[in-house]
Amino acid sequence: LDPNQMALRADVAHVDSSGVPLRREPKTDTLPVEHTPAKALTGAGTEHRAPGELLALRVHAALTRYAPRLVGIQETRHFLGRMEQEYSELVKEVLRTTPIPRIADVLRRLLEEGIPIRHTRLVLEALAEWSEREQNVALLTEYVRSGLKRQICHRHANTEGIVSALVVERESEDVMRGAVRDSDAGPY
């Protein structure tokens, strides 16, 4: 990233019409421009980011993308140790019913789906409630996801708090359900 440039997320034709000189970055979805026309870009309604902002966004995207690879048994043990300070009885109950590798697998699956695990109390409560009854890790993850339903809906809702949904006909739903196969790793 060049510290003397900003990155635009805009249509090339829109930027061209504003008269701002730019060059196209072939490997990214940004258009680097010199810092000087920032006021012109703002006036034209073109979204732009300073290099520091762009770097932070790229680091965040990389961490989000690779977060499941960063969760293993050691990290899960450390996570539970931190949670034990605040939720000691809950952590004890989870550890009584759930081995650490299984907890790590559930956390990885949630992260692979882009579901944040920052609501730790809800994750632990769902594990404590369902882990003893459900041995299939994929289904256990479903129960944990269900425990996070409000947070997931809030994340995907628009500014009016509405979550868009796609409704399919009964026959289409039956075809999709019929295509699901069970394996040792869970349904796919």
C-alpha positions as MATLAB code, in Angstrom:
seq = 'LDPNQMALRADVAHVDSSGVPLRREPKTDTLPVEHTPAKALTGAGTEHRAPGELLALRVHAALTRYAPRLVGIQETRHFLGRMEQEYSELVKEVLRTTPIPRIADVLRRLLEEGIPIRHTRLVLEALAEWSEREQNVALLTEYVRSGLKRQICHRHANTEGIVSALVVERESEDVMRGAVRDSDAGPY';
ca = [
       0.000    0.000    0.000;
       1.321    3.373   -0.978;
       0.879    5.778    1.972;
       0.387    8.662   -0.465;
      -2.645    7.107   -2.101;
      -6.236    6.319   -1.228;
      -8.292    3.388   -2.429;
     -11.663    3.813   -4.066;
     -14.498    1.343   -4.230;
     -16.421    2.773   -7.112;
     -17.374    2.251  -10.700;
     -14.519    3.251  -13.020;
     -16.890    5.286  -15.207;
     -18.113    7.210  -12.157;
     -14.555    8.072  -11.137;
     -13.569    8.957  -14.713;
     -16.473   11.405  -14.907;
     -15.209   13.163  -11.770;
     -11.898   13.927  -13.505;
      -9.765   12.262  -10.819;
      -6.668   10.535  -12.260;
      -6.504    6.856  -11.333;
      -4.864    3.551  -12.186;
      -6.525    0.142  -11.952;
      -5.141   -2.448   -9.480;
      -5.496   -5.784  -11.299;
      -5.406   -7.992   -8.181;
      -7.834   -6.032   -5.993;
     -11.183   -4.332   -6.250;
      -9.698   -0.931   -5.500;
      -8.697    2.018   -7.613;
      -5.651    3.815   -6.172;
      -5.691    7.613   -6.498;
      -3.466   10.362   -5.131;
      -4.455   11.914   -1.767;
      -4.947   15.389   -3.206;
      -8.413   14.895   -4.774;
     -10.033   13.651   -1.540;
     -12.376   16.649   -1.374;
     -13.381   16.170   -4.998;
     -14.119   12.498   -4.358;
     -16.174   13.288   -1.268;
     -18.071   15.943   -3.207;
     -18.752   13.461   -6.010;
     -20.104   10.933   -3.496;
     -17.334    8.414   -4.164;
     -16.447    6.116   -1.262;
     -12.729    6.170   -0.515;
     -10.397    4.872    2.171;
      -7.057    6.028    3.493;
      -4.188    3.503    3.375;
      -4.463    2.747    7.105;
      -8.177    2.014    6.792;
      -7.594   -0.197    3.767;
      -4.836   -2.096    5.570;
      -7.096   -2.637    8.590;
      -9.884   -3.927    6.324;
      -7.524   -6.324    4.550;
      -6.114   -7.649    7.839;
      -9.652   -8.105    9.176;
     -10.691   -9.969    6.012;
      -7.634  -12.246    6.210;
      -8.192  -12.992    9.900;
     -11.858  -13.734    9.286;
     -11.015  -15.994    6.360;
      -8.345  -17.973    8.198;
      -9.788  -17.877   11.748;
     -10.913  -21.529   11.678;
      -7.304  -22.576   11.065;
      -6.232  -20.692   14.182;
      -8.507  -22.670   16.511;
      -7.011  -25.876   17.847;
      -6.944  -27.803   21.089;
      -4.409  -25.479   22.745;
      -6.327  -22.342   21.750;
      -9.589  -23.882   22.941;
      -8.009  -24.795   26.275;
      -6.759  -21.186   26.621;
     -10.214  -19.868   25.638;
     -11.890  -22.031   28.294;
      -9.321  -20.931   30.878;
     -10.207  -17.280   30.257;
     -13.933  -18.032   30.351;
     -13.531  -19.919   33.623;
     -12.668  -16.656   35.390;
     -16.133  -15.287   34.645;
     -18.248  -18.413   34.130;
     -16.518  -21.030   36.285;
     -19.538  -23.286   36.903;
     -20.602  -23.144   33.273;
     -17.111  -24.072   32.043;
     -16.953  -26.958   34.546;
     -20.278  -28.268   33.257;
     -19.152  -28.009   29.628;
     -15.880  -29.812   30.377;
     -17.780  -32.522   32.260;
     -19.801  -33.388   29.149;
     -17.607  -32.297   26.246;
     -13.995  -33.169   25.409;
     -11.829  -30.204   24.388;
     -11.218  -31.517   20.819;
     -14.985  -31.610   20.303;
     -15.368  -28.042   21.583;
     -12.573  -26.972   19.214;
     -14.364  -28.672   16.321;
     -17.624  -26.845   17.112;
     -15.804  -23.490   17.320;
     -14.032  -24.154   13.999;
     -17.308  -25.034   12.289;
     -18.949  -21.836   13.533;
     -16.014  -19.736   12.334;
     -16.021  -21.478    8.937;
     -19.608  -20.280    8.527;
     -18.626  -16.742    9.493;
     -20.464  -16.922   12.825;
     -18.660  -14.877   15.488;
     -17.962  -16.707   18.737;
     -17.635  -13.584   20.888;
     -20.910  -14.361   22.686;
     -19.084  -16.932   24.758;
     -21.703  -17.413   27.442;
     -24.290  -18.409   24.832;
     -21.858  -20.808   23.160;
     -20.986  -22.411   26.496;
     -24.640  -22.659   27.565;
     -25.592  -24.409   24.327;
     -22.668  -26.811   24.699;
     -23.636  -27.553   28.301;
     -27.259  -28.147   27.323;
     -26.770  -30.290   24.216;
     -23.364  -31.932   24.339;
     -24.383  -34.810   26.591;
     -27.382  -35.665   24.373;
     -25.821  -35.074   20.957;
     -22.681  -36.966   19.926;
     -22.660  -35.823   16.281;
     -20.448  -32.714   16.099;
     -22.295  -31.297   13.080;
     -25.638  -31.512   14.884;
     -24.110  -30.163   18.087;
     -22.893  -27.189   16.044;
     -26.476  -26.738   14.803;
     -27.687  -26.531   18.406;
     -24.981  -24.007   19.289;
     -25.908  -21.986   16.195;
     -29.527  -22.108   17.334;
     -28.420  -20.696   20.687;
     -26.861  -17.777   18.793;
     -29.973  -17.119   16.684;
     -30.571  -13.555   17.885;
     -26.955  -12.537   17.266;
     -26.930  -14.173   13.832;
     -30.214  -12.505   12.824;
     -29.005   -9.119   14.069;
     -25.824   -9.515   12.028;
     -27.760  -10.197    8.811;
     -30.649   -7.773    9.319;
     -30.876   -4.577    7.320;
     -31.049   -1.125    8.921;
     -34.767   -1.600    9.666;
     -34.061   -4.884   11.478;
     -35.509   -7.029    8.692;
     -33.840  -10.263    7.604;
     -34.486  -11.147    3.970;
     -35.522  -14.742    3.378;
     -36.011  -17.018    0.413;
     -39.102  -19.208    0.487;
     -39.072  -22.357   -1.648;
     -41.945  -24.620   -2.603;
     -42.491  -27.858   -0.676;
     -41.275  -30.015   -3.602;
     -38.013  -28.058   -3.865;
     -37.476  -28.332   -0.124;
     -38.038  -32.103   -0.275;
     -35.458  -32.421   -3.074;
     -32.906  -30.424   -1.054;
     -33.560  -32.407    2.127;
     -33.331  -35.660    0.158;
     -29.910  -34.652   -1.179;
     -28.421  -34.372    2.336;
     -26.225  -37.355    3.205;
     -24.889  -38.364    6.594;
     -21.247  -39.271    7.108;
     -18.900  -39.644   10.064;
     -18.041  -35.960    9.675;
     -21.722  -34.997    9.797;
     -24.382  -34.242    7.193;
     -23.351  -32.749    3.845;
];
